[in-house]
Each structure stands twice: as C-alpha cells, then as structure tokens.
Amino acid sequence: QEFQKLFRVRWEDALSKGLVYNAADGATKLGVKPLEVSTKWEKLKRGVDMVKFGGGFYVGKIDDIYLVNGFYTRMRAKFTAPGTCIKYFEVEWDPEVLPWEVFRAEVIGATNPMEAAGDSIRNAIFQQWESLGLKSEPDTGDNGAHASASPFEGLVEKANWLDVKMAEDPFGARLTGAGISQETISFWAGDPPVDFEGKKQSLFDLLEDLDVNPCLEKAIKIASGVKNSAFVFIKPHAVTQKVEELVRQKLEAHKISVVQSGQIDAGVIDKNKLIDKHYGAIASRAVLQKPKELVVQESAKQEFQKLFRVRWEDALSKGLVYNATDGA
C-alpha cells in the first residue's frame, strides 16, 4: 500500500511488467557498473522516489525502473577495499541491568549518528570524528559502528564473522535443545518472511530489540537465563586506535564484558563473503533476488504508486524494476 501510494502503481503490477530489479540485474538494465548504481541511489530521497518495505528492504525509482537495495554495491566495497578492516568485540551483559533495546538506543545509538543519544558510541564518534582520526564526518551509512539487533541476530552474526558453531553458542544451544533443527536455524539466519499474527513478516524484525528471554519465548516458547550476547564492530571508515579505545570504554561503562576482540581484514571479508552474509537480505535483494521474487507489503506498494505514479505490478510487468547489479 505504501509503495502504491507513493508510486501510483501496485507492487504486483510492477512485478508482472518486469519493472522491478535487484541491484545486480538493475545495473545491467541501466547499462552502468554496479558501483554507479549506488551513485544514482544516493540521489534518491525516502518518501519522494524511494520507499522502505521493511528492515534492510528498500525500493527506489531510477530512470524508468524500480531498484531494490541499490545502495548495497557501495556498502560492500567499503568493507572489501584493499587495506581496510573491521575491529570486532564479542560482548555479553546482564539483561536485568541493561535491556537490549537500551543497549541499541543508548550504548550504540541510532542509525543517524547526528540524532543518536548524546553519550552513545555513534554520537561520540560523530562529535569527535576529527580528533579520533576519521577522514570525514560520519553519516547514516558510515555511522561508526554496528551491533546485533537481537540475541538471534547476535547468534547469526557470530556464526558468520567468527565461525562460531550455532549449537555451541549459549543461545543457539537453547534453540537446538528445544528441538529446533540446525537446518531451521540456518534458514532463519537468512531473515526469511514468516507467518506471524496473520501476515508475513521479517523474522529479524519480529525479534528485534528483545532480550534473551522474550526472544526465546517468541522463537521457541522457552524462557532462559542466558546472558545477552552480541557482535559489535567498528566500520572500516572509523577504524582508528582512538575509536577502538572509545568503543571499549563505552561498553565497559555499561557493564558489558568483552569476551574477545580482534581484527578481520578486507581480504578475508571479501574472500569469505562475510559482508554479503552479514547483510544477507539486503545483499540478496541487491544482487541475487529478482524483483518478482520479492515479498512486498500492500502498504509499501501503495507508497510506491503514490511516489512514482505507477503501480508496483505495472513497473514489474514492464521490466522497469532491477536489483542494484542489473540496474548498473
């Protein structure tokens, strides 16, 4: 509905007309290189020619097609450029002392570092970026640091980045101990749409900001006393010794224990496709998935139609929607 309201076309019609592309196919359709898709995407504005369908799921109109997650190609390049790296911290804390929602909002900070809580990691990096040794002012994309959005995403991210065996992780052990198969957990790791309360919703969105017990209750209906455990990393643009010290101090100030920390270089990130797995749904929509395979809510379709004056289904059927790669 949101898509249709914005672009004046139903999502189904845009799909059926072949107007929706993932980033990979969209690059080809537009006749540009993958990174150029991101350049075009950066000119879009949410509510004008771009709509958010859900967590990590955006559709924007570029020329006469609708592109899914066209920003991803540039995002990936930042993590795989030679000489870059991330600095990581595997952390844990008592959920009774610090709820996950507060951890994300006040310790890490909002996605936009300018709007993040004043004492948060992201806002601190934003305010001190020059003295911390950054080359440019942080923004929504380069916002200094990332942290898991839930205990389940923490499990998935540790498995991806640190090769942690899910069944050996405390939270993963609870899942498997409750009879949830490794295959199911692996499937969930891709953030699939799941049926919940009468509609399909993102699994990650359903578990977002929940502490370990509520997360377990929602995922497997079993409560547990396992500590919250997340994966935090400093993004490539913000990797300096001073930023690393700042992040560590902020975590310790909130009684968050650093279980281990280290560095993962760009070559390893690229070779093992760690950033692609990390941004699984985003990357898939940008590079792998075809527009017709996307699950789009009615509200998003209406917003699409309102913004672009064309139904999502019509854009699809006319072959105007590409993923970021094909769009290039």
Sequence and secondary structure as in RCSB ss.txt:
>XXXX:A:sequence
QEFQKLFRVRWEDALSKGLVYNAADGATKLGVKPLEVSTKWEKLKRGVDMVKFGGGFYVGKIDDIYLVNGFYTRM
RAKFTAPGTCIKYFEVEWDPEVLPWEVFRAEVIGATNPMEAAGDSIRNAIFQQWESLGLKSEPDTGDNGAHASAS
PFEGLVEKANWLDVKMAEDPFGARLTGAGISQETISFWAGDPPVDFEGKKQSLFDLLEDLDVNPCLEKAIKIASG
VKNSAFVFIKPHAVTQKVEELVRQKLEAHKISVVQSGQIDAGVIDKNKLIDKHYGAIASRAVLQKPKELVVQESA
KQEFQKLFRVRWEDALSKGLVYNATDGA
>XXXX:A:secstr
 HHHHHHEEEHHHHHHTB EEEHHHHHHHHTS HHHHHHHHTT  BTTTEEEEETTEEEEEETTEEEESTTHHHH
HHHHHSTT EEEEEEEEE TTTS HHHIIIIII  SSTTTS TTSHHHHHHHTTTTTT SS   SSS SEEE SS
HHHHHHHHHHHH   GGGSHHHHHHHHTT  HHHHHHHTT  EEEETTEEEEHHHHHTT  HHHHHHHHHS    
  EEEEEEE GGG  HHHHHHHHHHHHHTT EEEEEEEEEHHHHHHTTHHHHHTHHHHIIIII  GGG    HHH
HHHHHHHHSEEHHHHHHTB  EEHHHH 
